[in-house]
Amino acid sequence: MGEACPSVMTVIRAGEGIAAAPGGVSSGAFLVQMILSSRTEGEMTAMRAFVPPGVVTHRHSHPRGQLLFVLDGVGLVQREGGEVIEVRAGDAVWFAPDELHWHGATAESPFSYLSVQPVKNGTAVAWFGPVDEEGFVT
């Protein structure tokens, strides 16, 4: 994670900087393209994720919330205490600040999305444990 967003206009080309997501944040491997990376208070972080069928993130939250915009495929999203909801290309999801949630690909479809989240106290995300096959354990 960078210390701050670029200080001038920056172009990130399609396919540039794609890497494996960090271990321990999902049920399987997926790829990410960091678009904005920062630890500076109030700045934005942004990434594009490419998730293969059946892979879902672990439970997590964002201190200032997260906007998730579905680019391609079919995904699933769930907030703690809520129902599992199917999302498709063009859908947008807002997770409120500190709202525990997860998202990922359905078993039948890959899922790609753009996520944008602001930084608070040097971070944009807090990770927790995995979800079970039905989502949150109730």
C-alpha positions in Angstrom: 0.0 0.0 0.0 1.4 3.4 -1.0 1.7 6.2 1.5 -0.4 8.6 -0.7 -2.2 8.8 -4.0 -0.3 10.3 -7.0 0.1 14.1 -6.8 -0.5 14.5 -10.5 -2.7 13.0 -13.2 -1.8 9.4 -13.7 -2.9 6.9 -16.3 -3.1 3.2 -15.3 -3.4 1.1 -18.4 -5.7 -1.9 -18.7 -3.9 -4.9 -17.4 -1.1 -2.9 -15.8 0.0 -4.0 -12.3 -2.3 -7.0 -12.0 -1.2 -9.3 -9.1 -2.4 -12.0 -6.8 -4.6 -10.7 -3.9 -2.9 -11.1 -0.6 -3.3 -14.5 1.1 -5.8 -15.0 3.9 -8.5 -12.7 2.6 -10.6 -15.1 0.6 -11.7 -18.7 0.1 -9.4 -19.0 -2.9 -7.0 -17.1 -5.1 -8.0 -14.1 -7.2 -6.3 -11.2 -9.0 -6.4 -7.5 -8.2 -5.3 -4.3 -10.0 -4.5 -1.6 -7.5 -5.6 1.7 -9.0 -5.2 4.0 -6.0 -3.2 3.1 -3.0 -2.8 5.2 0.0 -2.5 5.3 3.8 -3.2 9.1 4.0 -6.2 10.1 6.0 -9.3 10.8 3.8 -7.6 9.8 0.5 -9.3 7.1 -1.6 -8.1 3.6 -2.3 -9.4 1.8 -5.4 -8.9 -1.6 -7.0 -10.3 -3.8 -9.7 -10.8 -7.4 -8.7 -11.0 -10.5 -10.9 -12.6 -13.3 -9.0 -13.0 -16.9 -10.4 -16.2 -18.9 -9.8 -16.9 -19.9 -6.2 -14.3 -17.6 -4.6 -15.6 -15.2 -1.9 -13.8 -12.8 0.4 -13.5 -13.3 4.1 -15.7 -11.1 6.3 -14.4 -7.5 6.4 -15.4 -3.9 6.9 -14.2 -0.5 5.8 -13.9 2.4 8.3 -15.4 4.9 6.0 -17.5 2.5 3.8 -17.0 0.9 0.4 -18.5 1.4 -3.0 -18.5 -1.7 -5.1 -19.3 -1.4 -8.8 -19.8 -4.7 -10.7 -18.0 -4.7 -14.0 -18.6 -8.3 -15.2 -20.1 -11.6 -14.3 -22.4 -12.6 -11.4 -21.5 -12.0 -7.8 -22.9 -12.4 -4.3 -22.9 -9.8 -1.5 -24.1 -10.0 2.1 -23.9 -7.7 5.1 -24.0 -9.2 8.6 -27.6 -10.0 9.5 -28.8 -9.5 5.9 -29.7 -11.8 3.1 -27.3 -13.0 0.4 -28.0 -10.9 -2.7 -27.0 -11.7 -6.3 -25.4 -8.8 -8.2 -24.6 -8.4 -11.9 -22.7 -6.1 -14.3 -23.8 -2.5 -13.9 -25.0 -3.0 -10.3 -23.5 -0.8 -7.5 -23.4 -1.7 -3.8 -22.7 0.6 -0.9 -21.5 -0.9 2.4 -21.8 1.6 5.2 -18.8 2.5 7.4 -17.8 -0.5 9.6 -20.5 -2.7 8.2 -19.3 -6.3 8.4 -19.8 -7.9 5.0 -18.4 -10.2 2.3 -18.7 -10.5 -1.5 -17.6 -12.9 -4.2 -18.4 -14.9 -7.3 -21.2 -17.4 -7.7 -20.2 -21.0 -8.2 -21.1 -20.7 -11.9 -19.7 -17.3 -12.9 -16.5 -15.3 -12.6 -17.0 -11.8 -11.0 -15.1 -8.6 -11.5 -15.7 -5.4 -9.7 -14.2 -2.0 -8.9 -14.1 -1.1 -5.3 -13.5 2.4 -3.8 -13.0 3.1 -0.2 -11.5 6.0 1.8 -8.7 5.8 4.3 -9.2 6.3 8.0 -6.4 6.0 10.6 -4.0 4.7 7.9 -6.2 1.9 6.6 -9.2 1.3 4.3 -10.1 -2.3 5.4 -10.2 -4.5 8.4 -10.2 -8.3 7.8 -12.0 -11.0 9.8 -12.5 -14.7 9.4 -14.0 -16.7 6.5 -17.8 -17.2 6.0 -19.4 -20.6 5.8 -21.1 -21.9 2.7 -24.4 -20.2 3.5 -22.8 -16.8 4.3 -22.7 -15.4 7.8 -23.3 -17.9 10.6 -26.4 -16.9 12.4 
